[in-house]
Amino acid sequence: MTLEEGLELIENYKKGLKKFLDLLPEQSVQLGPEMINTLSMNSKNEIKNLESIEKALKRQSKNKSE
């Protein structure tokens, strides 16, 4: 897998998580507020983790090209 393919995969996963977060409030009646808060927090943390991985990959790629 190339760096570009990996970054694209991460971006697609982040988009999926963001869409999940957008749709989550519609599930509040079925899941309850505590579960909604937990899922929201977990998804936001996962997005932050993915962004950190992206930065590290880009930095590593930049360092290799120098």
ROLO-468474 format. One record per residue: x, y, z of N, C-alpha, C in turn; residue in three letters; residue number from 1. Coordinates in Angstrom, 3 decimals. Layout:
<r><n_x>X</n_x><n_y>Y</n_y><n_z>Z</n_z><ca_x>X</ca_x><ca_y>Y</ca_y><ca_z>Z</ca_z><c_x>X</c_x><c_y>Y</c_y><c_z>Z</c_z><res>ALA</res><n>NUM</n></r>
...
% end
This chain:
<r><n_x>0.856</n_x><n_y>-1.171</n_y><n_z>0.000</n_z><ca_x>0.000</ca_x><ca_y>0.000</ca_y><ca_z>0.000</ca_z><c_x>0.904</c_x><c_y>1.237</c_y><c_z>0.000</c_z><res>MET</res><n>1</n></r>
<r><n_x>0.581</n_x><n_y>2.166</n_y><n_z>-0.844</n_z><ca_x>1.353</ca_x><ca_y>3.405</ca_y><ca_z>-0.901</ca_z><c_x>0.870</c_x><c_y>4.374</c_y><c_z>0.172</c_z><res>THR</res><n>2</n></r>
<r><n_x>1.672</n_x><n_y>5.389</n_y><n_z>0.409</n_z><ca_x>1.295</ca_x><ca_y>6.423</ca_y><ca_z>1.378</ca_z><c_x>-0.021</c_x><c_y>7.074</c_y><c_z>0.968</c_z><res>LEU</res><n>3</n></r>
<r><n_x>-0.148</n_x><n_y>7.390</n_y><n_z>-0.310</n_z><ca_x>-1.372</ca_x><ca_y>8.033</ca_y><ca_z>-0.788</ca_z><c_x>-2.585</c_x><c_y>7.141</c_y><c_z>-0.572</c_z><res>GLU</res><n>4</n></r>
<r><n_x>-2.440</n_x><n_y>5.851</n_y><n_z>-0.821</n_z><ca_x>-3.560</ca_x><ca_y>4.925</ca_y><ca_z>-0.606</ca_z><c_x>-3.916</c_x><c_y>4.847</c_y><c_z>0.877</c_z><res>GLU</res><n>5</n></r>
<r><n_x>-2.893</n_x><n_y>4.825</n_y><n_z>1.724</n_z><ca_x>-3.141</ca_x><ca_y>4.793</ca_y><ca_z>3.165</ca_z><c_x>-3.845</c_x><c_y>6.042</c_y><c_z>3.653</c_z><res>GLY</res><n>6</n></r>
<r><n_x>-3.386</n_x><n_y>7.196</n_y><n_z>3.160</n_z><ca_x>-4.022</ca_x><ca_y>8.455</ca_y><ca_z>3.562</ca_z><c_x>-5.456</c_x><c_y>8.528</c_y><c_z>3.052</c_z><res>LEU</res><n>7</n></r>
<r><n_x>-5.702</n_x><n_y>8.018</n_y><n_z>1.863</n_z><ca_x>-7.068</ca_x><ca_y>8.001</ca_y><ca_z>1.319</ca_z><c_x>-7.956</c_x><c_y>7.090</c_y><c_z>2.158</c_z><res>GLU</res><n>8</n></r>
<r><n_x>-7.422</n_x><n_y>5.952</n_y><n_z>2.568</n_z><ca_x>-8.173</ca_x><ca_y>5.028</ca_y><ca_z>3.409</ca_z><c_x>-8.528</c_x><c_y>5.682</c_y><c_z>4.743</c_z><res>LEU</res><n>9</n></r>
<r><n_x>-7.565</n_x><n_y>6.367</n_y><n_z>5.343</n_z><ca_x>-7.813</ca_x><ca_y>7.078</ca_y><ca_z>6.604</ca_z><c_x>-8.879</c_x><c_y>8.151</c_y><c_z>6.406</c_z><res>ILE</res><n>10</n></r>
<r><n_x>-8.781</n_x><n_y>8.902</n_y><n_z>5.324</n_z><ca_x>-9.755</ca_x><ca_y>9.968</ca_y><ca_z>5.054</ca_z><c_x>-11.164</c_x><c_y>9.400</c_y><c_z>4.886</c_z><res>GLU</res><n>11</n></r>
<r><n_x>-11.271</n_x><n_y>8.293</n_y><n_z>4.176</n_z><ca_x>-12.583</ca_x><ca_y>7.662</ca_y><ca_z>3.986</ca_z><c_x>-13.157</c_x><c_y>7.164</c_y><c_z>5.308</c_z><res>ASN</res><n>12</n></r>
<r><n_x>-12.293</n_x><n_y>6.617</n_y><n_z>6.154</n_z><ca_x>-12.738</ca_x><ca_y>6.144</ca_y><ca_z>7.460</ca_z><c_x>-13.212</c_x><c_y>7.313</c_y><c_z>8.319</c_z><res>TYR</res><n>13</n></r>
<r><n_x>-12.470</n_x><n_y>8.419</n_y><n_z>8.289</n_z><ca_x>-12.876</ca_x><ca_y>9.618</ca_y><ca_z>9.032</ca_z><c_x>-14.227</c_x><c_y>10.128</c_y><c_z>8.534</c_z><res>LYS</res><n>14</n></r>
<r><n_x>-14.421</n_x><n_y>10.136</n_y><n_z>7.219</n_z><ca_x>-15.708</ca_x><ca_y>10.580</ca_y><ca_z>6.671</ca_z><c_x>-16.838</c_x><c_y>9.684</c_y><c_z>7.172</c_z><res>LYS</res><n>15</n></r>
<r><n_x>-16.585</n_x><n_y>8.377</n_y><n_z>7.213</n_z><ca_x>-17.590</ca_x><ca_y>7.442</ca_y><ca_z>7.716</ca_z><c_x>-17.926</c_x><c_y>7.704</c_y><c_z>9.174</c_z><res>GLY</res><n>16</n></r>
<r><n_x>-16.903</n_x><n_y>7.967</n_y><n_z>9.978</n_z><ca_x>-17.138</ca_x><ca_y>8.269</ca_y><ca_z>11.392</ca_z><c_x>-17.912</c_x><c_y>9.568</c_y><c_z>11.559</c_z><res>LEU</res><n>17</n></r>
<r><n_x>-17.586</n_x><n_y>10.573</n_y><n_z>10.758</n_z><ca_x>-18.294</ca_x><ca_y>11.855</ca_y><ca_z>10.849</ca_z><c_x>-19.757</c_x><c_y>11.693</c_y><c_z>10.444</c_z><res>LYS</res><n>18</n></r>
<r><n_x>-20.010</n_x><n_y>10.881</n_y><n_z>9.424</n_z><ca_x>-21.394</ca_x><ca_y>10.629</ca_y><ca_z>9.011</ca_z><c_x>-22.138</c_x><c_y>9.887</c_y><c_z>10.120</c_z><res>LYS</res><n>19</n></r>
<r><n_x>-21.457</n_x><n_y>8.922</n_y><n_z>10.735</n_z><ca_x>-22.032</ca_x><ca_y>8.196</ca_y><ca_z>11.867</ca_z><c_x>-22.417</c_x><c_y>9.162</c_y><c_z>12.977</c_z><res>PHE</res><n>20</n></r>
<r><n_x>-21.523</n_x><n_y>10.114</n_y><n_z>13.286</n_z><ca_x>-21.816</ca_x><ca_y>11.108</ca_y><ca_z>14.323</ca_z><c_x>-23.010</c_x><c_y>11.971</c_y><c_z>13.953</c_z><res>LEU</res><n>21</n></r>
<r><n_x>-23.119</n_x><n_y>12.300</n_y><n_z>12.660</n_z><ca_x>-24.257</ca_x><ca_y>13.106</ca_y><ca_z>12.211</ca_z><c_x>-25.580</c_x><c_y>12.366</c_y><c_z>12.381</c_z><res>ASP</res><n>22</n></r>
<r><n_x>-25.556</n_x><n_y>11.059</n_y><n_z>12.150</n_z><ca_x>-26.784</ca_x><ca_y>10.270</ca_y><ca_z>12.217</ca_z><c_x>-27.100</c_x><c_y>9.765</c_y><c_z>13.620</c_z><res>LEU</res><n>23</n></r>
<r><n_x>-26.133</n_x><n_y>9.817</n_y><n_z>14.516</n_z><ca_x>-26.296</ca_x><ca_y>9.278</ca_y><ca_z>15.860</ca_z><c_x>-27.468</c_x><c_y>9.877</c_y><c_z>16.634</c_z><res>LEU</res><n>24</n></r>
<r><n_x>-27.692</n_x><n_y>11.186</n_y><n_z>16.584</n_z><ca_x>-28.827</ca_x><ca_y>11.731</ca_y><ca_z>17.350</ca_z><c_x>-30.176</c_x><c_y>11.111</c_y><c_z>16.978</c_z><res>PRO</res><n>25</n></r>
<r><n_x>-30.315</n_x><n_y>10.653</n_y><n_z>15.748</n_z><ca_x>-31.576</ca_x><ca_y>10.033</ca_y><ca_z>15.334</ca_z><c_x>-31.820</c_x><c_y>8.711</c_y><c_z>16.064</c_z><res>GLU</res><n>26</n></r>
<r><n_x>-30.771</n_x><n_y>8.127</n_y><n_z>16.604</n_z><ca_x>-30.882</ca_x><ca_y>6.846</ca_y><ca_z>17.291</ca_z><c_x>-31.074</c_x><c_y>6.996</c_y><c_z>18.799</c_z><res>GLN</res><n>27</n></r>
<r><n_x>-31.171</n_x><n_y>8.238</n_y><n_z>19.275</n_z><ca_x>-31.186</ca_x><ca_y>8.477</ca_y><ca_z>20.724</ca_z><c_x>-32.339</c_x><c_y>7.797</c_y><c_z>21.448</c_z><res>SER</res><n>28</n></r>
<r><n_x>-33.492</n_x><n_y>7.704</n_y><n_z>20.814</n_z><ca_x>-34.646</ca_x><ca_y>7.077</ca_y><ca_z>21.476</ca_z><c_x>-34.372</c_x><c_y>5.596</c_y><c_z>21.711</c_z><res>VAL</res><n>29</n></r>
<r><n_x>-33.747</n_x><n_y>4.956</n_y><n_z>20.734</n_z><ca_x>-33.485</ca_x><ca_y>3.521</ca_y><ca_z>20.850</ca_z><c_x>-32.282</c_x><c_y>3.214</c_y><c_z>21.742</c_z><res>GLN</res><n>30</n></r>
<r><n_x>-31.257</n_x><n_y>4.052</n_y><n_z>21.673</n_z><ca_x>-30.007</ca_x><ca_y>3.755</ca_y><ca_z>22.380</ca_z><c_x>-29.916</c_x><c_y>4.379</c_y><c_z>23.766</c_z><res>LEU</res><n>31</n></r>
<r><n_x>-30.550</n_x><n_y>5.492</n_y><n_z>23.963</n_z><ca_x>-30.475</ca_x><ca_y>6.187</ca_y><ca_z>25.244</ca_z><c_x>-29.311</c_x><c_y>7.166</c_y><c_z>25.275</c_z><res>GLY</res><n>32</n></r>
<r><n_x>-29.427</n_x><n_y>8.193</n_y><n_z>26.117</n_z><ca_x>-28.436</ca_x><ca_y>9.277</ca_y><ca_z>26.130</ca_z><c_x>-27.022</c_x><c_y>8.837</c_y><c_z>26.535</c_z><res>PRO</res><n>33</n></r>
<r><n_x>-26.904</n_x><n_y>7.889</n_y><n_z>27.471</n_z><ca_x>-25.565</ca_x><ca_y>7.459</ca_y><ca_z>27.886</ca_z><c_x>-24.831</c_x><c_y>6.762</c_y><c_z>26.749</c_z><res>GLU</res><n>34</n></r>
<r><n_x>-25.524</n_x><n_y>5.912</n_y><n_z>26.042</n_z><ca_x>-24.902</ca_x><ca_y>5.199</ca_y><ca_z>24.923</ca_z><c_x>-24.543</c_x><c_y>6.178</c_y><c_z>23.809</c_z><res>MET</res><n>35</n></r>
<r><n_x>-25.404</n_x><n_y>7.161</n_y><n_z>23.562</n_z><ca_x>-25.124</ca_x><ca_y>8.173</ca_y><ca_z>22.543</ca_z><c_x>-23.862</c_x><c_y>8.942</c_y><c_z>22.919</c_z><res>ILE</res><n>36</n></r>
<r><n_x>-23.754</n_x><n_y>9.355</n_y><n_z>24.181</n_z><ca_x>-22.562</ca_x><ca_y>10.077</ca_y><ca_z>24.634</ca_z><c_x>-21.308</c_x><c_y>9.230</c_y><c_z>24.491</c_z><res>ASN</res><n>37</n></r>
<r><n_x>-21.408</n_x><n_y>7.965</n_y><n_z>24.859</n_z><ca_x>-20.254</ca_x><ca_y>7.060</ca_y><ca_z>24.754</ca_z><c_x>-19.831</c_x><c_y>6.883</c_y><c_z>23.304</c_z><res>THR</res><n>38</n></r>
<r><n_x>-20.788</n_x><n_y>6.618</n_y><n_z>22.434</n_z><ca_x>-20.471</ca_x><ca_y>6.429</ca_y><ca_z>21.016</ca_z><c_x>-19.908</c_x><c_y>7.701</c_y><c_z>20.395</c_z><res>LEU</res><n>39</n></r>
<r><n_x>-20.466</n_x><n_y>8.839</n_y><n_z>20.783</n_z><ca_x>-19.971</ca_x><ca_y>10.121</ca_y><ca_z>20.262</ca_z><c_x>-18.529</c_x><c_y>10.358</c_y><c_z>20.699</c_z><res>SER</res><n>40</n></r>
<r><n_x>-18.267</n_x><n_y>10.151</n_y><n_z>21.979</n_z><ca_x>-16.934</ca_x><ca_y>10.378</ca_y><ca_z>22.509</ca_z><c_x>-15.925</c_x><c_y>9.421</c_y><c_z>21.857</c_z><res>MET</res><n>41</n></r>
<r><n_x>-16.293</n_x><n_y>8.161</n_y><n_z>21.734</n_z><ca_x>-15.402</ca_x><ca_y>7.182</ca_y><ca_z>21.115</ca_z><c_x>-15.110</c_x><c_y>7.543</c_y><c_z>19.663</c_z><res>ASN</res><n>42</n></r>
<r><n_x>-16.125</n_x><n_y>7.960</n_y><n_z>18.933</n_z><ca_x>-15.940</ca_x><ca_y>8.314</ca_y><ca_z>17.525</ca_z><c_x>-15.056</c_x><c_y>9.543</c_y><c_z>17.379</c_z><res>SER</res><n>43</n></r>
<r><n_x>-15.271</n_x><n_y>10.538</n_y><n_z>18.236</n_z><ca_x>-14.444</ca_x><ca_y>11.750</ca_y><ca_z>18.182</ca_z><c_x>-12.986</c_x><c_y>11.433</c_y><c_z>18.530</c_z><res>LYS</res><n>44</n></r>
<r><n_x>-12.777</n_x><n_y>10.554</n_y><n_z>19.507</n_z><ca_x>-11.421</ca_x><ca_y>10.150</ca_y><ca_z>19.857</ca_z><c_x>-10.768</c_x><c_y>9.391</c_y><c_z>18.706</c_z><res>ASN</res><n>45</n></r>
<r><n_x>-11.541</n_x><n_y>8.558</n_y><n_z>18.043</n_z><ca_x>-11.001</ca_x><ca_y>7.803</ca_y><ca_z>16.918</ca_z><c_x>-10.617</c_x><c_y>8.736</c_y><c_z>15.772</c_z><res>GLU</res><n>46</n></r>
<r><n_x>-11.417</n_x><n_y>9.759</n_y><n_z>15.530</n_z><ca_x>-11.085</ca_x><ca_y>10.749</ca_y><ca_z>14.498</ca_z><c_x>-9.777</c_x><c_y>11.451</c_y><c_z>14.861</c_z><res>ILE</res><n>47</n></r>
<r><n_x>-9.616</n_x><n_y>11.827</n_y><n_z>16.123</n_z><ca_x>-8.369</ca_x><ca_y>12.472</ca_y><ca_z>16.558</ca_z><c_x>-7.180</c_x><c_y>11.535</c_y><c_z>16.362</c_z><res>LYS</res><n>48</n></r>
<r><n_x>-7.367</n_x><n_y>10.259</n_y><n_z>16.685</n_z><ca_x>-6.292</ca_x><ca_y>9.285</ca_y><ca_z>16.493</ca_z><c_x>-5.925</c_x><c_y>9.154</c_y><c_z>15.017</c_z><res>ASN</res><n>49</n></r>
<r><n_x>-6.940</n_x><n_y>9.109</n_y><n_z>14.161</n_z><ca_x>-6.686</ca_x><ca_y>9.010</ca_y><ca_z>12.726</ca_z><c_x>-5.947</c_x><c_y>10.244</c_y><c_z>12.214</c_z><res>LEU</res><n>50</n></r>
<r><n_x>-6.318</n_x><n_y>11.403</n_y><n_z>12.713</n_z><ca_x>-5.639</ca_x><ca_y>12.634</ca_y><ca_z>12.306</ca_z><c_x>-4.178</c_x><c_y>12.626</c_y><c_z>12.754</c_z><res>GLU</res><n>51</n></r>
<r><n_x>-3.917</n_x><n_y>12.070</n_y><n_z>13.935</n_z><ca_x>-2.534</ca_x><ca_y>11.959</ca_y><ca_z>14.415</ca_z><c_x>-1.731</c_x><c_y>11.009</c_y><c_z>13.527</c_z><res>SER</res><n>52</n></r>
<r><n_x>-2.342</n_x><n_y>9.915</n_y><n_z>13.131</n_z><ca_x>-1.670</ca_x><ca_y>8.961</ca_y><ca_z>12.239</ca_z><c_x>-1.371</c_x><c_y>9.618</c_y><c_z>10.907</c_z><res>ILE</res><n>53</n></r>
<r><n_x>-2.346</n_x><n_y>10.363</n_y><n_z>10.383</n_z><ca_x>-2.142</ca_x><ca_y>11.082</ca_y><ca_z>9.120</ca_z><c_x>-0.941</c_x><c_y>12.019</c_y><c_z>9.208</c_z><res>GLU</res><n>54</n></r>
<r><n_x>-0.888</n_x><n_y>12.812</n_y><n_z>10.276</n_z><ca_x>0.211</ca_x><ca_y>13.763</ca_y><ca_z>10.449</ca_z><c_x>1.549</c_x><c_y>13.041</c_y><c_z>10.521</c_z><res>LYS</res><n>55</n></r>
<r><n_x>1.581</n_x><n_y>11.938</n_y><n_z>11.269</n_z><ca_x>2.826</ca_x><ca_y>11.185</ca_y><ca_z>11.408</ca_z><c_x>3.263</c_x><c_y>10.611</c_y><c_z>10.059</c_z><res>ALA</res><n>56</n></r>
<r><n_x>2.329</n_x><n_y>10.086</n_y><n_z>9.295</n_z><ca_x>2.661</ca_x><ca_y>9.529</ca_y><ca_z>7.979</ca_z><c_x>3.165</c_x><c_y>10.612</c_y><c_z>7.038</c_z><res>LEU</res><n>57</n></r>
<r><n_x>2.512</n_x><n_y>11.755</n_y><n_z>7.065</n_z><ca_x>2.937</ca_x><ca_y>12.853</ca_y><ca_z>6.203</ca_z><c_x>4.308</c_x><c_y>13.372</c_y><c_z>6.610</c_z><res>LYS</res><n>58</n></r>
<r><n_x>4.544</n_x><n_y>13.469</n_y><n_z>7.917</n_z><ca_x>5.833</ca_x><ca_y>13.928</ca_y><ca_z>8.417</ca_z><c_x>6.935</c_x><c_y>12.937</c_y><c_z>8.046</c_z><res>ARG</res><n>59</n></r>
<r><n_x>6.641</n_x><n_y>11.650</n_y><n_z>8.209</n_z><ca_x>7.607</ca_x><ca_y>10.610</ca_y><ca_z>7.883</ca_z><c_x>7.934</c_x><c_y>10.636</c_y><c_z>6.393</c_z><res>GLN</res><n>60</n></r>
<r><n_x>6.926</n_x><n_y>10.828</n_y><n_z>5.564</n_z><ca_x>7.119</ca_x><ca_y>10.888</ca_y><ca_z>4.121</ca_z><c_x>7.963</c_x><c_y>12.104</c_y><c_z>3.750</c_z><res>SER</res><n>61</n></r>
<r><n_x>7.675</n_x><n_y>13.218</n_y><n_z>4.404</n_z><ca_x>8.406</ca_x><ca_y>14.457</ca_y><ca_z>4.136</ca_z><c_x>9.876</c_x><c_y>14.318</c_y><c_z>4.530</c_z><res>LYS</res><n>62</n></r>
<r><n_x>10.123</n_x><n_y>13.690</n_y><n_z>5.669</n_z><ca_x>11.486</ca_x><ca_y>13.479</ca_y><ca_z>6.158</ca_z><c_x>12.272</c_x><c_y>12.558</c_y><c_z>5.235</c_z><res>ASN</res><n>63</n></r>
<r><n_x>11.626</n_x><n_y>11.553</n_y><n_z>4.666</n_z><ca_x>12.288</ca_x><ca_y>10.617</ca_y><ca_z>3.757</ca_z><c_x>12.664</c_x><c_y>11.289</c_y><c_z>2.455</c_z><res>LYS</res><n>64</n></r>
<r><n_x>11.842</n_x><n_y>12.249</n_y><n_z>2.016</n_z><ca_x>12.089</ca_x><ca_y>12.922</ca_y><ca_z>0.730</ca_z><c_x>13.146</c_x><c_y>13.998</c_y><c_z>0.834</c_z><res>SER</res><n>65</n></r>
<r><n_x>13.506</n_x><n_y>14.378</n_y><n_z>2.045</n_z><ca_x>14.518</ca_x><ca_y>15.437</ca_y><ca_z>2.223</ca_z><c_x>15.920</c_x><c_y>14.879</c_y><c_z>2.141</c_z><res>GLU</res><n>66</n></r>
% end
